[in-house]
Amino acid sequence: MTNEFTLRAATIEDKDRIWEILQQAIELRKQQGSEQWQDGYPNPEVVKQDIDKEYAYVLVSQSDILAYMAVIFDGEPAYDKLEGTWLSDGEYVVVHRVAVAQDIKTKGTATLLMKELERLAMTQGVYSVKVDTNFDNQAMLRILEKLNYQYCGKVYFRGGARMAFEKLLDKS
């Protein structure tokens, strides 16, 4: 399965497709009754900043972009104020703005995206992945549970609490 999919750094040419995928995710969260992403964030400027800062990654099958995420290796200030305890206090990668295309249905895309993120982290010599999500994002919570991420506490973004998770990757 992984042979058919490639995780790669996004380019400015991908910006419109990334925004399209994020809009689909924003609408899906709205239909699910969530307030997450219903306040004008993320937006096209955030996508451009992600690309400019080299945070933007896309999961591609053939020439189709199926998913998007921001991958940040230089820390997340909000994580310093965790209400709880991280599993580790060393170097980590953080993922934000995970979104999967709704117009091209592929089973397990978000799970594969997270597995590819873990592989990317290890190629960079980083063995901790930290992620947060809204308390009502059942799809993401299921993926994190399935992939053995451990709940560590709460972090706050733009005034709202998020559930924070960490996974320590096997160095062998």
N, CA, C and O of each residue as an XYZ file, in Angstrom:
688
protein
N       0.829     -1.197      0.000
C       0.000      0.000      0.000
C       0.869      1.255      0.000
O       0.594      2.200     -0.739
N       1.921      1.268      0.830
C       2.748      2.470      0.898
C       3.451      2.752     -0.410
O       3.829      3.896     -0.663
N       3.639      1.753     -1.248
C       4.310      1.973     -2.525
C       3.491      2.879     -3.441
O       4.048      3.565     -4.298
N       2.182      2.883     -3.263
C       1.313      3.682     -4.119
C       1.238      5.135     -3.656
O       0.744      5.994     -4.386
N       1.724      5.411     -2.449
C       1.586      6.735     -1.857
C       2.950      7.315     -1.538
O       3.873      6.597     -1.155
N       3.065      8.631     -1.702
C       4.314      9.321     -1.396
C       4.004     10.544     -0.554
O       3.117     11.331     -0.883
N       4.748     10.698      0.543
C       4.683     11.926      1.326
C       5.817     12.814      0.835
O       6.979     12.408      0.819
N       5.463     14.029      0.437
C       6.498     14.937     -0.050
C       6.224     16.352      0.445
O       5.102     16.699      0.813
N       7.280     17.155      0.441
C       7.132     18.566      0.772
C       6.237     19.222     -0.282
O       6.369     18.957     -1.477
N       5.341     20.066      0.173
C       4.449     20.769     -0.750
C       5.186     21.945     -1.388
O       6.127     22.497     -0.818
N       4.741     22.302     -2.563
C       5.287     23.465     -3.266
C       4.173     24.497     -3.435
O       3.000     24.213     -3.191
N       4.555     25.674     -3.850
C       3.574     26.743     -4.046
C       2.537     26.344     -5.103
O       1.400     26.817     -5.066
N       2.926     25.478     -6.041
C       1.980     25.006     -7.063
C       0.868     24.146     -6.441
O      -0.191     23.979     -7.046
N       1.096     23.609     -5.259
C       0.103     22.763     -4.577
C      -0.890     23.579     -3.757
O      -1.869     23.032     -3.250
N      -0.648     24.879     -3.623
C      -1.409     25.718     -2.691
C      -2.916     25.642     -2.895
O      -3.659     25.501     -1.923
N      -3.381     25.731     -4.131
C      -4.833     25.734     -4.380
C      -5.462     24.393     -4.000
O      -6.551     24.357     -3.427
N      -4.784     23.300     -4.317
C      -5.316     21.974     -3.963
C      -5.319     21.779     -2.448
O      -6.261     21.212     -1.894
N      -4.270     22.245     -1.784
C      -4.223     22.142     -0.322
C      -5.390     22.913      0.285
O      -6.068     22.421      1.187
N      -5.617     24.114     -0.211
C      -6.721     24.927      0.315
C      -8.061     24.243      0.044
O      -8.950     24.262      0.896
N      -8.206     23.649     -1.117
C      -9.431     22.904     -1.440
C      -9.656     21.771     -0.427
O     -10.773     21.585      0.055
N      -8.606     21.024     -0.108
C      -8.705     19.926      0.864
C      -9.043     20.471      2.250
O      -9.875     19.901      2.955
N      -8.407     21.561      2.640
C      -8.722     22.166      3.942
C     -10.169     22.646      3.996
O     -10.836     22.488      5.019
N     -10.663     23.236      2.895
C     -12.067     23.670      2.871
C     -13.014     22.475      3.034
O     -14.038     22.578      3.710
N     -12.669     21.350      2.415
C     -13.475     20.136      2.571
C     -13.479     19.684      4.033
O     -14.515     19.283      4.563
N     -12.311     19.751      4.679
C     -12.213     19.351      6.084
C     -12.983     20.319      6.988
O     -13.638     19.899      7.942
N     -12.898     21.608      6.681
C     -13.639     22.618      7.448
C     -15.134     22.339      7.359
O     -15.841     22.389      8.366
N     -15.612     22.048      6.159
C     -17.039     21.749      5.960
C     -17.430     20.458      6.684
O     -18.501     20.387      7.287
N     -16.581     19.451      6.627
C     -16.857     18.181      7.317
C     -16.969     18.400      8.823
O     -17.880     17.867      9.457
N     -16.054     19.178      9.404
C     -16.104     19.462     10.846
C     -17.403     20.204     11.175
O     -18.014     19.954     12.214
N     -17.820     21.110     10.299
C     -19.079     21.851     10.508
C     -20.268     20.883     10.505
O     -21.138     20.948     11.374
N     -20.290     19.983      9.514
C     -21.383     19.001      9.426
C     -21.421     18.095     10.648
O     -22.484     17.613     11.040
N     -20.255     17.864     11.249
C     -20.168     17.017     12.439
C     -20.538     17.778     13.709
O     -20.535     17.211     14.802
N     -20.859     19.070     13.559
C     -21.280     19.870     14.699
C     -20.134     20.428     15.520
O     -20.337     20.866     16.653
N     -18.943     20.418     14.967
C     -17.773     20.907     15.699
C     -17.570     22.397     15.470
O     -17.933     22.939     14.426
N     -16.975     23.051     16.477
C     -16.572     24.445     16.319
C     -15.146     24.539     15.795
O     -14.686     25.626     15.447
N     -14.435     23.402     15.735
C     -13.051     23.400     15.258
C     -13.009     23.876     13.808
O     -13.761     23.398     12.958
N     -12.120     24.822     13.548
C     -11.875     25.352     12.213
C     -13.077     26.113     11.644
O     -13.213     26.215     10.425
N     -13.944     26.644     12.497
C     -15.124     27.366     12.021
C     -14.969     28.880     12.194
O     -15.949     29.617     12.085
N     -13.746     29.345     12.461
C     -13.531     30.765     12.773
C     -12.587     31.462     11.797
O     -11.963     32.465     12.143
N     -12.482     30.928     10.573
C     -11.605     31.556      9.593
C     -10.174     31.040      9.622
O      -9.306     31.553      8.917
N      -9.940     30.039     10.430
C      -8.629     29.389     10.518
C      -8.842     27.897     10.352
O      -9.780     27.347     10.928
N      -7.998     27.227      9.581
C      -6.944     27.774      8.735
C      -7.513     28.484      7.500
O      -8.702     28.382      7.196
N      -6.640     29.199      6.806
C      -7.050     29.971      5.637
C      -5.912     29.942      4.615
O      -4.837     29.415      4.901
N      -6.142     30.504      3.425
C      -5.101     30.448      2.382
C      -3.759     31.058      2.801
O      -2.705     30.598      2.362
N      -3.796     32.082      3.640
C      -2.546     32.704      4.099
C      -1.753     31.734      4.983
O      -0.525     31.695      4.914
N      -2.448     30.957      5.808
C      -1.790     29.950      6.652
C      -1.117     28.899      5.759
O       0.003     28.472      6.036
N      -1.797     28.491      4.700
C      -1.228     27.518      3.765
C       0.044     28.081      3.133
O       1.061     27.393      3.052
N      -0.021     29.339      2.686
C       1.154     29.967      2.076
C       2.305     30.039      3.076
O       3.453     29.770      2.720
N       2.007     30.399      4.318
C       3.045     30.454      5.351
C       3.646     29.074      5.609
O       4.860     28.941      5.766
N       2.790     28.044      5.652
C       3.294     26.672      5.834
C       4.274     26.303      4.720
O       5.328     25.722      4.976
N       3.915     26.644      3.490
C       4.784     26.333      2.345
C       6.082     27.140      2.447
O       7.171     26.594      2.269
N       5.962     28.435      2.733
C       7.144     29.296      2.839
C       8.102     28.822      3.926
O       9.319     28.887      3.756
N       7.549     28.342      5.050
C       8.378     27.888      6.179
C       8.824     26.430      6.021
O       9.526     25.887      6.874
N       8.400     25.803      4.902
C       8.712     24.395      4.618
C       8.091     23.442      5.640
O       8.660     22.395      5.950
N       6.914     23.815      6.162
C       6.142     22.953      7.060
C       5.157     22.083      6.276
O       4.732     21.037      6.768
N       4.797     22.496      5.085
C       3.701     21.887      4.332
C       4.123     20.570      3.679
O       5.126     20.503      2.968
N       3.333     19.525      3.938
C       3.555     18.212      3.324
C       2.240     17.702      2.755
O       1.168     17.949      3.308
N       2.342     16.984      1.637
C       1.173     16.391      1.006
C       1.406     14.903      0.793
O       2.531     14.459      0.563
N       0.331     14.153      0.872
C       0.356     12.736      0.540
C      -0.208     12.610     -0.865
O      -1.322     13.050     -1.150
N       0.587     11.999     -1.738
C       0.253     11.946     -3.155
C       0.116     10.502     -3.610
O       0.905      9.641     -3.219
N      -0.893     10.240     -4.440
C      -1.035      8.959     -5.121
C      -1.104      9.271     -6.602
O      -1.991      9.995     -7.056
N      -0.154      8.717     -7.358
C       0.028      9.103     -8.757
C       0.177     10.614     -8.784
O       1.129     11.124     -8.195
N      -0.694     11.345     -9.422
C      -0.531     12.802     -9.426
C      -1.553     13.500     -8.527
O      -1.597     14.729     -8.480
N      -2.377     12.720     -7.810
C      -3.429     13.294     -6.971
C      -2.944     13.566     -5.554
O      -2.354     12.695     -4.914
N      -3.193     14.773     -5.069
C      -2.922     15.094     -3.670
C      -4.133     14.652     -2.861
O      -5.251     15.118     -3.081
N      -3.887     13.731     -1.907
C      -4.970     13.133     -1.129
C      -5.090     13.709      0.274
O      -6.156     13.647      0.886
N      -3.991     14.272      0.789
C      -4.021     14.749      2.176
C      -2.948     15.802      2.384
O      -2.006     15.931      1.602
N      -3.121     16.548      3.460
C      -2.220     17.650      3.796
C      -1.957     17.664      5.294
O      -2.816     17.288      6.091
N      -0.767     18.100      5.664
C      -0.472     18.379      7.065
C       0.722     19.316      7.148
O       1.562     19.369      6.250
N       0.773     20.055      8.254
C       1.935     20.885      8.556
C       2.816     20.094      9.517
O       2.354     19.633     10.560
N       4.078     19.943      9.157
C       5.040     19.163      9.939
C       6.106     20.136     10.436
O       6.814     20.760      9.646
N       6.206     20.251     11.752
C       7.066     21.275     12.337
C       8.116     20.614     13.229
O       7.790     19.975     14.230
N       9.376     20.780     12.845
C      10.475     20.189     13.602
C      11.081     21.167     14.607
O      11.930     20.775     15.408
N      10.659     22.433     14.579
C      11.303     23.400     15.475
C      10.431     23.795     16.662
O      10.518     24.916     17.164
N       9.590     22.864     17.104
C       8.857     23.063     18.350
C       7.532     23.773     18.201
O       7.222     24.344     17.156
N       6.755     23.723     19.270
C       5.439     24.362     19.340
C       5.347     25.038     20.709
O       5.221     24.353     21.724
N       5.408     26.377     20.751
C       5.406     27.083     22.037
C       4.244     26.694     22.966
O       4.430     26.614     24.180
N       3.069     26.455     22.415
C       1.916     26.092     23.258
C       2.170     24.785     24.018
O       1.601     24.564     25.087
N       3.017     23.933     23.468
C       3.290     22.643     24.109
C       4.144     22.795     25.363
O       4.202     21.884     26.189
N       4.805     23.941     25.510
C       5.580     24.195     26.726
C       4.664     24.414     27.924
O       5.093     24.300     29.073
N       3.410     24.728     27.652
C       2.451     25.031     28.725
C       1.412     23.913     28.873
O       0.273     24.164     29.267
N       1.811     22.698     28.557
C       0.903     21.548     28.676
C       0.369     21.430     30.097
O       1.130     21.503     31.062
N      -0.941     21.248     30.220
C      -1.540     20.887     31.511
C      -1.539     19.372     31.555
O      -2.502     18.728     31.140
N      -0.463     18.811     32.056
C      -0.259     17.373     32.052
C       1.230     17.104     31.961
O       2.049     17.949     32.323
N       1.576     15.918     31.473
C       2.987     15.536     31.381
C       3.259     14.850     30.056
O       2.593     13.877     29.705
N       4.240     15.358     29.320
C       4.675     14.696     28.094
C       5.429     13.413     28.448
O       5.945     13.282     29.558
N       5.491     12.487     27.529
C       6.241     11.249     27.725
C       7.742     11.513     27.680
O       8.524     10.789     28.296
N       8.136     12.547     26.953
C       9.553     12.881     26.800
C       9.709     14.392     26.776
O       8.746     15.124     26.548
N      10.929     14.852     27.014
C      11.159     16.296     26.965
C      12.285     16.655     26.004
O      12.864     17.738     26.091
N      12.592     15.745     25.091
C      13.632     16.006     24.094
C      13.059     16.537     22.801
O      11.959     17.087     22.761
N      13.828     16.359     21.748
C      13.441     16.820     20.416
C      12.181     16.080     19.950
O      12.011     14.891     20.217
N      11.310     16.802     19.255
C      10.074     16.192     18.752
C       9.644     16.869     17.460
O      10.106     17.956     17.111
N       8.744     16.187     16.766
C       8.086     16.780     15.615
C       6.618     16.966     15.998
O       6.035     16.136     16.696
N       6.042     18.052     15.538
C       4.626     18.309     15.789
C       3.902     18.360     14.451
O       4.438     18.840     13.452
N       2.688     17.859     14.453
C       1.864     17.921     13.244
C       0.626     18.751     13.540
O      -0.022     18.587     14.573
N       0.313     19.640     12.616
C      -0.885     20.483     12.699
C      -1.627     20.400     11.364
O      -1.069     19.980     10.350
N      -2.892     20.809     11.389
C      -3.698     20.996     10.180
C      -3.779     19.735      9.305
O      -3.623     19.800      8.086
N      -4.022     18.613      9.941
C      -4.197     17.360      9.196
C      -5.545     17.414      8.484
O      -6.578     17.653      9.109
N      -5.526     17.189      7.170
C      -6.765     17.220      6.390
C      -6.657     16.224      5.241
O      -5.632     16.129      4.565
N      -7.742     15.490      5.043
C      -7.797     14.469      3.995
C      -8.865     14.868      2.980
O      -9.954     15.311      3.344
N      -8.533     14.703      1.710
C      -9.480     15.036      0.633
C     -10.769     14.236      0.791
O     -10.741     13.038      1.076
N     -11.887     14.910      0.604
C     -13.190     14.252      0.649
C     -13.712     13.946     -0.749
O     -14.683     13.207     -0.908
N     -13.059     14.523     -1.770
C     -13.516     14.326     -3.145
C     -12.847     13.114     -3.807
O     -13.264     12.692     -4.886
N     -11.825     12.560     -3.175
C     -11.206     11.323     -3.655
C     -11.207     10.382     -2.460
O     -10.355     10.490     -1.578
N     -12.139      9.482     -2.430
C     -12.287      8.604     -1.270
C     -11.290      7.463     -1.325
O     -11.296      6.656     -2.254
N     -10.438      7.408     -0.318
C      -9.510      6.292     -0.158
C      -9.529      5.902      1.312
O      -9.404      6.754      2.191
N      -9.682      4.642      1.565
C      -9.778      4.157      2.945
C      -8.408      4.205      3.615
O      -7.401      3.797      3.035
N      -8.390      4.712      4.845
C      -7.168      4.683      5.632
C      -6.152      5.756      5.297
O      -4.995      5.653      5.703
N      -6.556      6.780      4.566
C      -5.605      7.815      4.142
C      -4.995      8.549      5.332
O      -3.782      8.756      5.369
N      -5.805      8.941      6.293
C      -5.279      9.695      7.438
C      -4.330      8.838      8.272
O      -3.320      9.336      8.769
N      -4.644      7.566      8.426
C      -3.754      6.657      9.157
C      -2.423      6.535      8.423
O      -1.360      6.607      9.040
N      -2.484      6.354      7.123
C      -1.263      6.261      6.317
C      -0.462      7.561      6.411
O       0.764      7.528      6.517
N      -1.143      8.687      6.373
C      -0.482      9.983      6.494
C       0.313     10.053      7.801
O       1.466     10.483      7.804
N      -0.298      9.636      8.901
C       0.384      9.671     10.199
C       1.559      8.692     10.239
O       2.596      8.993     10.830
N       1.403      7.530      9.617
C       2.513      6.567      9.569
C       3.679      7.127      8.752
O       4.842      6.937      9.107
N       3.361      7.813      7.666
C       4.404      8.425      6.843
C       5.092      9.553      7.610
O       6.300      9.748      7.469
N       4.341     10.294      8.418
C       4.923     11.321      9.274
C       5.940     10.690     10.231
O       7.036     11.218     10.418
N       5.572      9.569     10.826
C       6.475      8.884     11.752
C       7.756      8.455     11.036
O       8.853      8.579     11.583
N       7.609      7.953      9.817
C       8.767      7.537      9.032
C       9.669      8.744      8.721
O      10.893      8.658      8.821
N       9.048      9.860      8.345
C       9.786     11.090      8.076
C      10.556     11.535      9.323
O      11.731     11.893      9.239
N       9.892     11.510     10.466
C      10.545     11.919     11.721
C      11.793     11.080     11.962
O      12.849     11.620     12.295
N      11.682      9.777     11.800
C      12.825      8.894     12.065
C      13.971      9.152     11.086
O      15.141      9.048     11.457
N      13.638      9.487      9.839
C      14.719      9.795      8.881
C      15.465     11.066      9.292
O      16.608     11.281      8.889
N      14.811     11.902     10.092
C      15.432     13.134     10.599
C      16.076     12.926     11.975
O      16.595     13.868     12.573
N      16.038     11.680     12.469
C      16.612     11.384     13.783
C      15.765     11.870     14.939
O      16.280     12.098     16.034
N      14.465     12.031     14.709
C      13.537     12.486     15.745
C      12.606     11.321     16.080
O      12.003     10.719     15.192
N      12.497     11.010     17.385
C      11.765      9.812     17.795
C      10.587     10.117     18.713
O      10.145      9.256     19.474
N      10.088     11.328     18.638
C       8.895     11.720     19.378
C       7.995     12.521     18.447
O       8.439     13.463     17.790
N       6.725     12.132     18.402
C       5.723     12.872     17.635
C       4.690     13.391     18.620
O       4.127     12.626     19.403
N       4.443     14.695     18.578
C       3.423     15.310     19.430
C       2.349     15.911     18.531
O       2.637     16.501     17.490
N       1.119     15.746     18.961
C      -0.015     16.204     18.168
C      -1.139     16.588     19.119
O      -1.253     16.041     20.216
N      -1.962     17.526     18.692
C      -3.145     17.856     19.491
C      -4.353     17.882     18.575
O      -4.237     18.079     17.365
N      -5.498     17.681     19.170
C      -6.735     17.718     18.388
C      -7.875     18.186     19.276
O      -7.777     18.184     20.503
N      -8.944     18.580     18.631
C     -10.140     18.991     19.342
C     -10.765     17.784     20.039
O     -10.699     16.662     19.538
N     -11.371     18.031     21.199
C     -11.979     16.950     21.981
C     -13.092     16.230     21.223
O     -13.414     15.086     21.545
N     -13.682     16.881     20.224
C     -14.791     16.249     19.495
C     -14.393     15.752     18.105
O     -15.261     15.423     17.296
N     -13.094     15.693     17.819
C     -12.638     15.206     16.511
C     -12.464     13.684     16.601
O     -11.355     13.166     16.731
N     -13.607     12.994     16.528
C     -13.606     11.541     16.737
C     -12.735     10.792     15.740
O     -12.093      9.808     16.108
N     -12.700     11.231     14.498
C     -11.895     10.535     13.490
C     -10.415     10.592     13.866
O      -9.724      9.575     13.816
N      -9.929     11.767     14.239
C      -8.519     11.904     14.606
C      -8.226     11.162     15.905
O      -7.172     10.539     16.037
N      -9.139     11.221     16.858
C      -8.945     10.509     18.128
C      -8.839      9.001     17.892
O      -8.038      8.327     18.539
N      -9.643      8.470     16.969
C      -9.568      7.030     16.648
C      -8.217      6.675     16.027
O      -7.621      5.651     16.361
N      -7.744      7.527     15.125
C      -6.444      7.275     14.476
C      -5.324      7.283     15.513
O      -4.460      6.406     15.504
N      -5.341      8.269     16.404
C      -4.300      8.365     17.425
C      -4.314      7.140     18.335
O      -3.263      6.622     18.714
N      -5.508      6.687     18.679
C      -5.623      5.481     19.514
C      -5.098      4.260     18.756
O      -4.334      3.463     19.300
N      -5.507      4.125     17.517
C      -5.098      2.987     16.678
C      -3.577      2.919     16.525
O      -3.000      1.832     16.493
N      -2.930      4.091     16.431
C      -1.486      4.151     16.228
C      -0.704      4.269     17.547
O       0.497      4.540     17.545
N      -1.398      4.064     18.661
C      -0.773      4.020     19.993
C      -0.174      5.341     20.474
O       0.857      5.357     21.146
N      -0.827      6.440     20.126
C      -0.457      7.720     20.718
C      -1.054      7.759     22.111
O      -2.152      7.249     22.333
N      -0.342      8.358     23.046
C      -0.804      8.399     24.426
C      -1.239      9.809     24.790
O      -0.559     10.790     24.487
N      -2.395      9.886     25.451
C      -2.921     11.174     25.906
C      -2.020     11.707     27.008
O      -1.702     10.991     27.958
N      -1.606     12.972     26.880
C      -0.674     13.571     27.835
C      -1.264     14.748     28.601
O      -0.718     15.136     29.634
N      -2.354     15.320     28.130
C      -2.960     16.459     28.812
C      -3.578     17.431     27.827
O      -3.885     17.081     26.687
N      -3.755     18.664     28.293
C      -4.403     19.696     27.472
C      -3.422     20.804     27.128
O      -2.565     21.176     27.929
N      -3.573     21.323     25.906
C      -2.878     22.534     25.482
C      -3.940     23.506     24.983
O      -5.067     23.110     24.687
N      -3.572     24.776     24.892
C      -4.531     25.800     24.494
C      -4.043     26.537     23.251
O      -2.902     26.996     23.187
N      -4.933     26.640     22.267
C      -4.671     27.384     21.032
C      -5.820     28.338     20.790
O      -6.986     27.950     20.864
N      -5.491     29.587     20.501
C      -6.502     30.579     20.139
C      -7.695     30.515     21.080
O      -8.842     30.616     20.647
N      -7.415     30.344     22.392
C      -8.458     30.385     23.408
C      -9.166     29.074     23.672
O      -9.998     29.008     24.576
N      -8.872     28.034     22.924
C      -9.570     26.769     23.116
C      -8.647     25.646     23.563
O      -7.486     25.576     23.159
N      -9.187     24.766     24.408
C      -8.422     23.612     24.878
C      -8.381     22.541     23.791
O      -9.354     22.330     23.067
N      -7.250     21.879     23.695
C      -7.060     20.756     22.778
C      -6.476     19.584     23.555
O      -5.730     19.774     24.516
N      -6.814     18.393     23.141
C      -6.236     17.189     23.734
C      -4.866     16.965     23.094
O      -4.735     16.976     21.870
N      -3.847     16.763     23.932
C      -2.479     16.609     23.438
C      -2.011     15.163     23.609
O      -2.259     14.531     24.636
N      -1.336     14.662     22.589
C      -0.878     13.271     22.550
C       0.592     13.228     22.150
O       1.113     14.142     21.511
N       1.242     12.139     22.546
C       2.615     11.914     22.129
C       2.806     10.434     21.847
O       2.182      9.575     22.471
N       3.681     10.160     20.893
C       4.107      8.785     20.600
C       5.617      8.789     20.516
O       6.215      9.615     19.825
N       6.229      7.849     21.233
C       7.669      7.657     21.141
C       7.900      6.587     20.093
O       7.316      5.506     20.161
N       8.750      6.886     19.128
C       9.014      5.979     18.011
C      10.165      5.050     18.351
O      11.090      5.420     19.074
N      10.095      3.853     17.824
C      11.107      2.826     18.076
C      12.373      3.148     17.303
O      12.344      3.281     16.079
N      13.481      3.273     18.016
C      14.746      3.634     17.375
C      15.402      2.466     16.651
O      16.344      2.674     15.887
N      14.930      1.250     16.872
C      15.592      0.086     16.244
C      15.217     -0.082     14.782
O      15.692     -1.010     14.126
